[in-house]
Amino acid sequence: MIEISERAQQHFLRLLAPQGIDGLGIRLRVTSPGTPAADCELEFCEPQELTGGEWIVECQGFNFYIEGDSARWLESATIDYEPNQTGGQLNIRAPKIKGELPGMEAGLVERVRYVLDAEVNPRIAAHGGRVSLLEVNADGVVLLQFGGGCHGCGMVDVTLKHGVEKTLRERVPEITAVRDATDHKGGANPYYSKKEGQSAMG
């Protein structure tokens, strides 16, 4: 069901050891499963806090518990720990956690909205940006509104063409074009500002 790497197990042991509680383990729960907002939560878990519905993964020196209702969303999931200069990064990959892309029987709008919420917005959220769907017309043209850090951003054309449009057209092949309906002149807090007074050649 879930694969926990050697490095991740060592990381969890380092977190558990200072707690000094016998039988202390780690419990994983999926929040908002089957939706674009799905996420994984980890917490310390003492034996008396177990509900009895958990799945148990026996690790080196501790037990890793998966909340019963979360188990089905964690098929093919992996947990790894990548060391870096500042310590390290715990990576949980759970490909099924957000559910499936709505099938062909779902409306075009529903499928486009799913891709925006599940894939596009989490990526541009790092820049404080957000994309909203305004409409999908009869010709398969998607009209988007950029907000947050994308509003007025000088890099929005690049984001739109190489990021958002590419992702949408891969996931929803019926889309013919993606257009930006945002008035970027009014952006109050752009992530990248266009330089004033420069020619197109720079």
Solvent accessible surface area in square Angstrom, and as a share of the most:
residue,aa,sasa,rsa
1,M,97,0.43
2,I,19,0.10
3,E,122,0.55
4,I,16,0.08
5,S,33,0.21
6,E,103,0.46
7,R,113,0.41
8,A,0,0.00
9,Q,27,0.12
10,Q,72,0.32
11,H,29,0.13
12,F,2,0.01
13,L,55,0.27
14,R,138,0.50
15,L,75,0.37
16,L,14,0.07
17,A,78,0.61
18,P,104,0.65
19,Q,77,0.34
20,G,71,0.68
21,I,75,0.38
22,D,138,0.71
23,G,53,0.51
24,L,15,0.08
25,G,0,0.00
26,I,6,0.03
27,R,31,0.11
28,L,0,0.00
29,R,76,0.28
30,V,8,0.05
31,T,42,0.25
32,S,58,0.38
33,P,52,0.33
34,G,30,0.29
35,T,55,0.32
36,P,39,0.25
37,A,75,0.58
38,A,10,0.08
39,D,86,0.45
40,C,26,0.15
41,E,77,0.35
42,L,59,0.29
43,E,61,0.27
44,F,87,0.36
45,C,0,0.00
46,E,47,0.21
47,P,63,0.39
48,Q,140,0.62
49,E,84,0.38
50,L,53,0.26
51,T,117,0.68
52,G,72,0.69
53,G,46,0.44
54,E,27,0.12
55,W,136,0.48
56,I,101,0.51
57,V,41,0.23
58,E,146,0.65
59,C,18,0.11
60,Q,91,0.41
61,G,73,0.70
62,F,17,0.07
63,N,52,0.27
64,F,0,0.00
65,Y,10,0.04
66,I,0,0.00
67,E,51,0.23
68,G,29,0.28
69,D,123,0.64
70,S,2,0.01
71,A,9,0.07
72,R,178,0.65
73,W,41,0.14
74,L,0,0.00
75,E,95,0.42
76,S,70,0.45
77,A,1,0.01
78,T,51,0.29
79,I,1,0.01
80,D,30,0.16
81,Y,21,0.08
82,E,71,0.32
83,P,83,0.52
84,N,75,0.38
85,Q,182,0.81
86,T,133,0.78
87,G,43,0.41
88,G,30,0.29
89,Q,100,0.45
90,L,45,0.22
91,N,28,0.14
92,I,51,0.26
93,R,141,0.51
94,A,16,0.12
95,P,91,0.57
96,K,71,0.30
97,I,16,0.08
98,K,51,0.22
99,G,21,0.20
100,E,131,0.59
101,L,61,0.30
102,P,27,0.17
103,G,32,0.31
104,M,137,0.61
105,E,157,0.70
106,A,17,0.14
107,G,43,0.41
108,L,50,0.25
109,V,60,0.35
110,E,96,0.43
111,R,8,0.03
112,V,0,0.00
113,R,120,0.44
114,Y,35,0.13
115,V,1,0.00
116,L,3,0.01
117,D,45,0.23
118,A,9,0.07
119,E,43,0.19
120,V,4,0.02
121,N,10,0.05
122,P,68,0.43
123,R,138,0.50
124,I,20,0.10
125,A,59,0.46
126,A,88,0.68
127,H,79,0.35
128,G,49,0.47
129,G,7,0.07
130,R,123,0.45
131,V,2,0.01
132,S,48,0.31
133,L,23,0.11
134,L,90,0.45
135,E,86,0.39
136,V,25,0.14
137,N,58,0.30
138,A,113,0.88
139,D,104,0.54
140,G,6,0.05
141,V,18,0.10
142,V,0,0.00
143,L,50,0.25
144,L,0,0.00
145,Q,68,0.30
146,F,2,0.01
147,G,23,0.22
148,G,53,0.51
149,G,8,0.08
150,C,9,0.06
151,H,53,0.24
152,G,14,0.14
153,C,11,0.07
154,G,19,0.19
155,M,77,0.34
156,V,8,0.05
157,D,87,0.45
158,V,72,0.42
159,T,37,0.22
160,L,14,0.07
161,K,113,0.48
162,H,131,0.58
163,G,25,0.24
164,V,2,0.01
165,E,17,0.08
166,K,119,0.50
167,T,11,0.06
168,L,0,0.00
169,R,107,0.39
170,E,102,0.46
171,R,94,0.34
172,V,0,0.00
173,P,93,0.59
174,E,72,0.32
175,I,3,0.02
176,T,72,0.42
177,A,23,0.18
178,V,5,0.03
179,R,133,0.48
180,D,41,0.21
181,A,45,0.35
182,T,15,0.09
183,D,94,0.49
184,H,46,0.20
185,K,196,0.83
186,G,50,0.48
187,G,19,0.18
188,A,102,0.79
189,N,119,0.61
190,P,38,0.24
191,Y,109,0.42
192,Y,101,0.38
193,S,78,0.50
194,K,138,0.59
195,K,149,0.63
196,E,160,0.72
197,G,88,0.84
198,Q,108,0.48
199,S,76,0.49
200,A,114,0.88
201,M,186,0.83
202,G,76,0.73
